[in-house]
């Protein structure tokens, strides 16, 4: 596998992990006990901490990519496992 392919797969893991991480740790102004700004949505977060989200996303994506790379290298779950069109031998 080339470096560009590995990077592209890692970036896919990173984007998917970002969507998984985003809802965790979010507190609204009501939950934090703070006053809302006029016109603010009820579900808006009290504090938006993008670097914490980036760090958590990077950790999760790195762990998932490491598992994927180990499976790619050692062939723990081969692609033939998911072949539903070819009858088993």
N, C-alpha and C positions, 0 to 999 in steps of 0.2 A: 504494500500500500504506500502510495506517495505521501509526502508531507502535506500537500494541498488537500488531498482526500481526507486525511486525518484531521486537519484543521476545519474543514467544512463539516465533518461529522461532529467535532467538538462544539462548533458554533450552533449546530442544530440542538445538541444536548443543552447548551447554555440557554437558548431561547425557550425551549420547553421547560427547563427548570425555573426560569424567571416567572413564567405563568403559574407554576406550582407554588413558588415562594411568596408571591405578592400578597395573598390574603392573610398570611400569618403575621401576628404581632401588630396588626392595625387596630388602633383605638380611635373612636370618634370623640368629638369634643364633649359630648354628653358623658361618655364613659370616663373621660379624663377629668371631668368636673370643671371644664373651662367654658367660657362664653363663646358663642358662635359669632362670626362676622355676618353682617346683614347680607342676605342673598346666598349664603353658603348652603350647600346641600346637607341634609341630615347625615348622610353616609360619608362625608368628607373626612379624611384622617386628621387627627389632631396635630401630629408631627409627621412630616414626610422625610424619611431618612434614606436617601437613595444609595449612599455608600454601604449601609448595612445590607440592603437588598442585593447590591452587586456582590458583596462578600459572600453572603449566604448562597446566592445563585452560583457563584464560581465554585464554592466548595461542593455543592450538590452535583453540578455538572462534571466536575473533575472526578468525583467518585463514580458516577454513572459511566463516564467515558473510560475510566480504568477497568471497570467490569466488562464493558463492551470490548475493549482492546484485548483483555485477557481471554475472552471468549473467542475473539477473532484469531488470536495467536494459538490457543490450545484446542480450539474446536470442541468445547464442552457441549454446546447445543448446535449441531450442524444444521445448515439450511435445509437439508432434506427432511428434517423433522416437520417442517411447515409445508411440505409439498403434498397437497391434498388431491392432486390430479393423477399422480402415479400410484398404482396399487403397490402395497408392500410386497417384498420378495418372499 
